[in-house]
């Protein structure tokens, strides 16, 4: 299987998350993990450029917010 490749970029009015198939699966797994009923409000995960994401100026934070 390919390495997950995820890139986040955007402008003042929109954000794009682009990924290969493996990267999309990785994001889906992270989102499913955040939906786990055992986790509490405020739990979050950071995806940083050069580590979890392709190099770029924007990092990504996935956060659980049960108030929404």
Buried (B, 14 or more C-beta within 10 A) or exposed (E): EEEBBBBBBEEEEEEEBEBBEBBBEBBEEBEEBBEEEEEEEEBEBEBEBEEBBBEBEBBBEBEBEEEE
